[in-house]
Amino acid sequence: MKGLILAGGTGSRLRPITHTSAKQLVPIANKPIIFYGIEAMAEAGIKQIGIVVGGTGAGDIMDTVGDGTRWGIEVTYIPQEAPLGLAHCVLIARDFLGDEDFVMYLGDNMLQQGLVELTEGFEATRALAATPRLGEEGTIAPAAQILLAEVDDPTQFGVAALGPDGEVVRLVEKPEEPPSNLALAGVYLFDHRVHEAVASIEPSGRGELEITDAIQWLIDNGHRVTHEVLEGWWIDTGKKDPLLECNRVVLETLVPRVEGTVDAGSAIEGRVVVEAGAAIVNSRVLGPAIIGAGTRIENSYVGPFSSVAEDCHIVDSELEHSVVLPRCRIVDVPRLTDSLIGRDTEVTRSPRRPRALRLMLGDHSVVELH
């Protein structure tokens, strides 16, 4: 089985951060989002992964991910000239995928559940259909399996309608009257029959080849589409607040470790990671939190659910429930909360003190607070 990770698009919902970088490289607990998907595929035994890249940050993704050696895999990059839909990604990946089964994963999705059980279950179901036991009638091997998640408001998602046997019979995009509360969670398993499907559909009203249309084509042409319901949380990190929520839940899984320096005037409490080369000086860090390599926290408080990336400098400030990207400088800022701070950003203040701040700043910003 091969893997296909979709990492194109413009990331418009995370602007201005994505004006200069790919949304899939925004860190969760100081690790780029796309790494979590790659790690899940590697854990499932997938050795060949294609990554569809395009738009802002395509070069950064290739530089950051590299050839896959660090995960023991082989990475192939597939350029997409424009964001023309998820099914278009499958279409342009045809040469890479060949006729092998594959799992497709949205590069800005985060799942608590891994891929091992999903991939093994799909392959086992297909193998069983191919080799029925003596005296039993064989079943048709599924052409696709989709991962579904129970949601409170299915009108905001692509939703699956299930038949009496539990198989998928229809997919509806953002329905006014949802047939179920089961939304597509951004993980799809396919066999070679999907290639005929993506080649047979027409662009939707928004000019894209929709993967929901391709799956519906499979159903309408007599192919089985099965499903699994997600276990645990699922978060689309394409907006600031869900990204911060995702950072929160991942930080809660950290194994505490201190590899940097913490002076006698500082306190480290709870689930905290201080990476090598970081320095905590006369400060308090209350976990769950992670402090990146080379970062200096001085005369400051870093509160729960905060990720501070590498080579930052935080002085005389208070920070909590925020994600700070590399090489930021935050000086004399009280109560910075619920914020996403882009790379190479400087946040300072003038004498008048606000009570709290909520910020999303793009790379290379300078903000003076009054």
ZIGI-V88957 format. One record per residue. RES is the residue in three letters. SS is DSSP state (H for helix, E for strand, C for the rest). D_LAST is the distance of its C-alpha to the last C-alpha in Angstrom with 1 decimal. Layout:
res=RES ss=SS d_last=D_LAST
res=RES ss=SS d_last=D_LAST
//
This chain:
res=MET ss=C d_last=56.1
res=LYS ss=E d_last=53.3
res=GLY ss=E d_last=49.6
res=LEU ss=E d_last=47.4
res=ILE ss=E d_last=43.6
res=LEU ss=E d_last=41.7
res=ALA ss=E d_last=38.6
res=GLY ss=C d_last=38.3
res=GLY ss=C d_last=36.2
res=THR ss=C d_last=32.9
res=GLY ss=C d_last=30.6
res=SER ss=H d_last=29.0
res=ARG ss=H d_last=27.7
res=LEU ss=H d_last=25.6
res=ARG ss=C d_last=24.0
res=PRO ss=C d_last=22.0
res=ILE ss=H d_last=23.3
res=THR ss=H d_last=26.8
res=HIS ss=H d_last=26.4
res=THR ss=C d_last=27.2
res=SER ss=C d_last=29.0
res=ALA ss=C d_last=31.4
res=LYS ss=H d_last=30.4
res=GLN ss=H d_last=33.3
res=LEU ss=H d_last=31.8
res=VAL ss=C d_last=28.6
res=PRO ss=E d_last=29.3
res=ILE ss=E d_last=30.3
res=ALA ss=C d_last=30.5
res=ASN ss=C d_last=30.1
res=LYS ss=E d_last=33.1
res=PRO ss=E d_last=33.0
res=ILE ss=H d_last=34.0
res=ILE ss=H d_last=37.1
res=PHE ss=H d_last=38.5
res=TYR ss=H d_last=39.0
res=GLY ss=H d_last=41.3
res=ILE ss=H d_last=43.1
res=GLU ss=H d_last=43.7
res=ALA ss=H d_last=45.0
res=MET ss=H d_last=47.5
res=ALA ss=H d_last=48.6
res=GLU ss=H d_last=49.2
res=ALA ss=C d_last=51.4
res=GLY ss=C d_last=53.5
res=ILE ss=C d_last=52.4
res=LYS ss=C d_last=52.9
res=GLN ss=E d_last=52.2
res=ILE ss=E d_last=48.8
res=GLY ss=E d_last=47.9
res=ILE ss=E d_last=44.2
res=VAL ss=E d_last=43.6
res=VAL ss=E d_last=40.7
res=GLY ss=C d_last=39.3
res=GLY ss=C d_last=36.2
res=THR ss=C d_last=33.0
res=GLY ss=C d_last=33.4
res=ALA ss=H d_last=37.2
res=GLY ss=H d_last=37.6
res=ASP ss=H d_last=35.0
res=ILE ss=H d_last=36.9
res=MET ss=H d_last=40.2
res=ASP ss=H d_last=38.8
res=THR ss=H d_last=37.2
res=VAL ss=H d_last=40.2
res=GLY ss=C d_last=42.9
res=ASP ss=C d_last=46.5
res=GLY ss=C d_last=46.3
res=THR ss=H d_last=48.1
res=ARG ss=H d_last=45.7
res=TRP ss=H d_last=46.8
res=GLY ss=C d_last=50.4
res=ILE ss=C d_last=50.3
res=GLU ss=E d_last=50.7
res=VAL ss=E d_last=47.9
res=THR ss=E d_last=48.7
res=TYR ss=E d_last=46.0
res=ILE ss=E d_last=46.8
res=PRO ss=E d_last=44.8
res=GLN ss=C d_last=44.0
res=GLU ss=C d_last=43.5
res=ALA ss=C d_last=41.5
res=PRO ss=C d_last=40.5
res=LEU ss=C d_last=43.8
res=GLY ss=C d_last=44.0
res=LEU ss=H d_last=44.9
res=ALA ss=H d_last=48.6
res=HIS ss=H d_last=48.2
res=CYS ss=H d_last=46.9
res=VAL ss=H d_last=50.2
res=LEU ss=H d_last=52.1
res=ILE ss=H d_last=50.8
res=ALA ss=C d_last=51.2
res=ARG ss=H d_last=55.0
res=ASP ss=H d_last=56.3
res=PHE ss=H d_last=54.2
res=LEU ss=H d_last=55.1
res=GLY ss=C d_last=58.8
res=ASP ss=C d_last=60.7
res=GLU ss=C d_last=59.1
res=ASP ss=C d_last=57.3
res=PHE ss=E d_last=53.5
res=VAL ss=E d_last=50.4
res=MET ss=E d_last=47.4
res=TYR ss=E d_last=43.9
res=LEU ss=E d_last=40.6
res=GLY ss=C d_last=38.4
res=ASP ss=C d_last=35.2
res=ASN ss=E d_last=37.1
res=MET ss=E d_last=37.0
res=LEU ss=E d_last=40.0
res=GLN ss=C d_last=40.9
res=GLN ss=C d_last=44.5
res=GLY ss=C d_last=46.1
res=LEU ss=C d_last=48.5
res=VAL ss=H d_last=51.6
res=GLU ss=H d_last=53.2
res=LEU ss=H d_last=52.3
res=THR ss=H d_last=53.9
res=GLU ss=H d_last=56.9
res=GLY ss=H d_last=57.5
res=PHE ss=H d_last=57.5
res=GLU ss=H d_last=59.9
res=ALA ss=H d_last=62.1
res=THR ss=H d_last=62.4
res=ARG ss=H d_last=63.4
res=ALA ss=H d_last=65.8
res=LEU ss=H d_last=67.4
res=ALA ss=H d_last=67.9
res=ALA ss=H d_last=69.5
res=THR ss=C d_last=72.0
res=PRO ss=C d_last=73.1
res=ARG ss=C d_last=75.5
res=LEU ss=C d_last=79.2
res=GLY ss=C d_last=80.2
res=GLU ss=C d_last=76.7
res=GLU ss=C d_last=75.5
res=GLY ss=C d_last=72.6
res=THR ss=C d_last=69.2
res=ILE ss=C d_last=67.1
res=ALA ss=C d_last=64.5
res=PRO ss=C d_last=61.0
res=ALA ss=C d_last=59.4
res=ALA ss=E d_last=55.9
res=GLN ss=E d_last=54.0
res=ILE ss=E d_last=50.5
res=LEU ss=E d_last=48.1
res=LEU ss=E d_last=47.0
res=ALA ss=E d_last=44.4
res=GLU ss=E d_last=44.4
res=VAL ss=C d_last=41.4
res=ASP ss=C d_last=40.4
res=ASP ss=C d_last=39.9
res=PRO ss=H d_last=42.4
res=THR ss=H d_last=41.7
res=GLN ss=H d_last=38.8
res=PHE ss=C d_last=41.0
res=GLY ss=E d_last=44.3
res=VAL ss=E d_last=46.8
res=ALA ss=E d_last=50.2
res=ALA ss=E d_last=53.3
res=LEU ss=E d_last=55.9
res=GLY ss=C d_last=59.6
res=PRO ss=C d_last=61.9
res=ASP ss=C d_last=62.5
res=GLY ss=C d_last=58.7
res=GLU ss=C d_last=58.5
res=VAL ss=E d_last=56.0
res=VAL ss=E d_last=57.6
res=ARG ss=E d_last=54.7
res=LEU ss=E d_last=51.1
res=VAL ss=E d_last=48.9
res=GLU ss=E d_last=45.4
res=LYS ss=C d_last=43.0
res=PRO ss=C d_last=45.8
res=GLU ss=C d_last=45.6
res=GLU ss=C d_last=48.3
res=PRO ss=C d_last=47.9
res=PRO ss=C d_last=51.3
res=SER ss=C d_last=49.7
res=ASN ss=C d_last=46.4
res=LEU ss=E d_last=46.9
res=ALA ss=E d_last=44.4
res=LEU ss=E d_last=44.8
res=ALA ss=E d_last=42.7
res=GLY ss=E d_last=42.7
res=VAL ss=E d_last=45.7
res=TYR ss=E d_last=49.0
res=LEU ss=E d_last=52.4
res=PHE ss=E d_last=54.9
res=ASP ss=C d_last=58.3
res=HIS ss=C d_last=59.6
res=ARG ss=C d_last=60.2
res=VAL ss=H d_last=56.6
res=HIS ss=H d_last=57.2
res=GLU ss=H d_last=59.6
res=ALA ss=H d_last=57.2
res=VAL ss=H d_last=54.3
res=ALA ss=H d_last=56.7
res=SER ss=H d_last=58.1
res=ILE ss=C d_last=55.1
res=GLU ss=C d_last=53.4
res=PRO ss=C d_last=49.7
res=SER ss=C d_last=48.0
res=GLY ss=C d_last=46.5
res=ARG ss=C d_last=43.3
res=GLY ss=C d_last=45.4
res=GLU ss=C d_last=45.3
res=LEU ss=C d_last=48.1
res=GLU ss=C d_last=47.2
res=ILE ss=H d_last=48.4
res=THR ss=H d_last=49.1
res=ASP ss=H d_last=51.6
res=ALA ss=H d_last=53.2
res=ILE ss=H d_last=53.6
res=GLN ss=H d_last=55.0
res=TRP ss=H d_last=57.4
res=LEU ss=H d_last=58.7
res=ILE ss=H d_last=59.3
res=ASP ss=H d_last=61.0
res=ASN ss=C d_last=63.2
res=GLY ss=C d_last=64.5
res=HIS ss=C d_last=62.4
res=ARG ss=C d_last=61.2
res=VAL ss=E d_last=57.4
res=THR ss=E d_last=56.7
res=HIS ss=E d_last=53.5
res=GLU ss=E d_last=51.9
res=VAL ss=E d_last=49.4
res=LEU ss=C d_last=46.3
res=GLU ss=C d_last=46.2
res=GLY ss=C d_last=42.8
res=TRP ss=C d_last=39.4
res=TRP ss=E d_last=38.5
res=ILE ss=E d_last=35.1
res=ASP ss=E d_last=34.2
res=THR ss=C d_last=31.1
res=GLY ss=C d_last=30.4
res=LYS ss=C d_last=27.2
res=LYS ss=H d_last=24.1
res=ASP ss=H d_last=25.0
res=PRO ss=H d_last=28.6
res=LEU ss=H d_last=27.8
res=LEU ss=H d_last=25.7
res=GLU ss=H d_last=28.6
res=CYS ss=H d_last=31.0
res=ASN ss=H d_last=29.1
res=ARG ss=H d_last=29.4
res=VAL ss=H d_last=33.2
res=VAL ss=H d_last=34.0
res=LEU ss=H d_last=32.1
res=GLU ss=C d_last=34.4
res=THR ss=C d_last=37.3
res=LEU ss=C d_last=36.3
res=VAL ss=C d_last=38.8
res=PRO ss=C d_last=37.0
res=ARG ss=E d_last=37.5
res=VAL ss=E d_last=35.9
res=GLU ss=C d_last=36.8
res=GLY ss=C d_last=34.0
res=THR ss=E d_last=33.5
res=VAL ss=E d_last=32.2
res=ASP ss=C d_last=32.2
res=ALA ss=C d_last=33.6
res=GLY ss=C d_last=30.3
res=SER ss=C d_last=29.2
res=ALA ss=E d_last=30.3
res=ILE ss=E d_last=31.2
res=GLU ss=E d_last=32.1
res=GLY ss=C d_last=33.6
res=ARG ss=C d_last=34.1
res=VAL ss=E d_last=32.2
res=VAL ss=E d_last=33.0
res=VAL ss=E d_last=31.9
res=GLU ss=C d_last=33.3
res=ALA ss=C d_last=35.1
res=GLY ss=C d_last=33.2
res=ALA ss=C d_last=30.1
res=ALA ss=E d_last=29.1
res=ILE ss=E d_last=27.6
res=VAL ss=E d_last=26.8
res=ASN ss=C d_last=26.2
res=SER ss=C d_last=24.6
res=ARG ss=E d_last=25.7
res=VAL ss=E d_last=26.4
res=LEU ss=E d_last=27.7
res=GLY ss=C d_last=29.7
res=PRO ss=C d_last=30.4
res=ALA ss=E d_last=28.3
res=ILE ss=E d_last=29.1
res=ILE ss=E d_last=27.7
res=GLY ss=C d_last=28.9
res=ALA ss=C d_last=31.0
res=GLY ss=C d_last=29.5
res=THR ss=C d_last=26.1
res=ARG ss=E d_last=24.8
res=ILE ss=E d_last=23.0
res=GLU ss=E d_last=22.2
res=ASN ss=C d_last=21.2
res=SER ss=C d_last=19.9
res=TYR ss=E d_last=21.0
res=VAL ss=E d_last=22.1
res=GLY ss=C d_last=23.3
res=PRO ss=C d_last=26.0
res=PHE ss=C d_last=26.4
res=SER ss=E d_last=24.2
res=SER ss=E d_last=25.5
res=VAL ss=E d_last=24.1
res=ALA ss=C d_last=26.1
res=GLU ss=C d_last=27.6
res=ASP ss=C d_last=26.2
res=CYS ss=C d_last=22.6
res=HIS ss=E d_last=20.7
res=ILE ss=E d_last=18.6
res=VAL ss=E d_last=17.6
res=ASP ss=C d_last=16.3
res=SER ss=C d_last=15.1
res=GLU ss=E d_last=16.6
res=LEU ss=E d_last=17.9
res=GLU ss=E d_last=20.5
res=HIS ss=C d_last=22.3
res=SER ss=C d_last=20.9
res=VAL ss=E d_last=22.5
res=VAL ss=E d_last=21.2
res=LEU ss=C d_last=23.3
res=PRO ss=C d_last=24.7
res=ARG ss=C d_last=23.1
res=CYS ss=C d_last=19.5
res=ARG ss=E d_last=17.3
res=ILE ss=E d_last=14.7
res=VAL ss=E d_last=13.4
res=ASP ss=C d_last=11.8
res=VAL ss=C d_last=10.7
res=PRO ss=C d_last=12.1
res=ARG ss=C d_last=14.1
res=LEU ss=E d_last=14.0
res=THR ss=E d_last=16.9
res=ASP ss=C d_last=19.2
res=SER ss=C d_last=17.8
res=LEU ss=E d_last=19.7
res=ILE ss=E d_last=18.3
res=GLY ss=C d_last=20.5
res=ARG ss=C d_last=22.3
res=ASP ss=C d_last=21.0
res=THR ss=C d_last=17.3
res=GLU ss=E d_last=14.6
res=VAL ss=E d_last=11.5
res=THR ss=E d_last=9.4
res=ARG ss=E d_last=6.3
res=SER ss=C d_last=5.2
res=PRO ss=C d_last=6.6
res=ARG ss=C d_last=5.2
res=ARG ss=C d_last=6.8
res=PRO ss=C d_last=7.6
res=ARG ss=C d_last=11.3
res=ALA ss=C d_last=12.1
res=LEU ss=E d_last=11.5
res=ARG ss=C d_last=14.3
res=LEU ss=C d_last=14.5
res=MET ss=E d_last=17.4
res=LEU ss=E d_last=16.8
res=GLY ss=C d_last=19.6
res=ASP ss=C d_last=21.1
res=HIS ss=C d_last=19.7
res=SER ss=C d_last=16.1
res=VAL ss=E d_last=13.2
res=VAL ss=E d_last=9.7
res=GLU ss=E d_last=6.6
res=LEU ss=E d_last=3.8
res=HIS ss=C d_last=0.0
//
